[in-house]
Amino acid sequence: MEERDFFDEKPEQRTHTLTCPHCGKADEYQLGWLVRRKKAQLGRGADERDRARFAKAQSYMVRRDDLAACKNIRCRKRFDVAGVQSVAFL
């Protein structure tokens, strides 16, 4: 079985406070995350190795957006989202 068989995937939007490195203005930005929640039980056809991997698995989120556009009207430059982790456990 693959790791994807252990989780339910759902995209979500989360709000983060980021600062534009070009103009220095801090603001709230919506970043896209892919949330993978562990299923309640393992499906059929799993062997002992799959059961052991499923027991160790945890729910987690993966950040989908790597860039954000500045909300300052005078700036509007795109910048890298470096202050937020790319993977976070729930």
N, C-alpha and C positions, 0 to 999 in steps of 0.2 A: 504494500500500500504506500501511497505517496503522502507527504506531510499535509497536502491540501485536503485529504480525506478526513483529517482529524478536526478541521475547523470550518466554521461558517464565516464567510467573508461578506462585509458590507462597507461601502464607502461612507465616510462621515466628514463633516466640516467642523473644525475647531478654531476658536479665536485665540490668537496669540498677540502679545505686544512686541512689536519689532521696531528698530530704529534704522532709518535710512542712512547708509554710510556717506552718501553724497551731500545731503542737506542737513542731516542730524536731527530730523523731526521724528519723534516716536508716535506711533499710532497702532490701532487695532487692525489686524489682518486675519482674514479667513484662510486657513490652510487645509488642503485636502489630505485625509488620512484613509488608509485601508485597514479596517479593524477586523482582526481574525480572532473570533471567540471559540474556545474549545467546546466541542460537542459534548452532550451529556454522556453518551456512551459510544463505544466503537462499533462500526458496522460489521456485517457478516463477512466471513472469509478472511479474518485476521489470524495470523499465527502468533506464536509466543513473542517473537521479536517485535512485531507490530504492537502487541499489548504493552510491552515494556516501553516502547517509544511513546505510546499514547499516555501512559502513566506519568512520564516526565514532561509532557507538553504543557505549555502555559498559554493563556490568551495574551495577544500583543497587538500593537498598532505599527504600521509602516507609513512614514510620511511620503506622500505622492508629489507634493509641490516642492520644487527646489528653488524657484524664483518667485519674487513678489514685486509688484509695481508700486512705487511710492505714491501715496495719496496726496502729497503736496502738489498743488496745481502748477507751481513754478518749476518743480523738479520732474516729476513723472518718470524717473529713471527706474529701470529694473535692477534689483539687487539680489544677491544670493542669500538664502535663508540659512545662516550659519549658527544662530543662537538657539536653535531648536533641535533636539535629538532626532535622528532619522528612524530609530526603532525604540519603542517604549512598551514595557510590559504593563499589563493591567492588573 
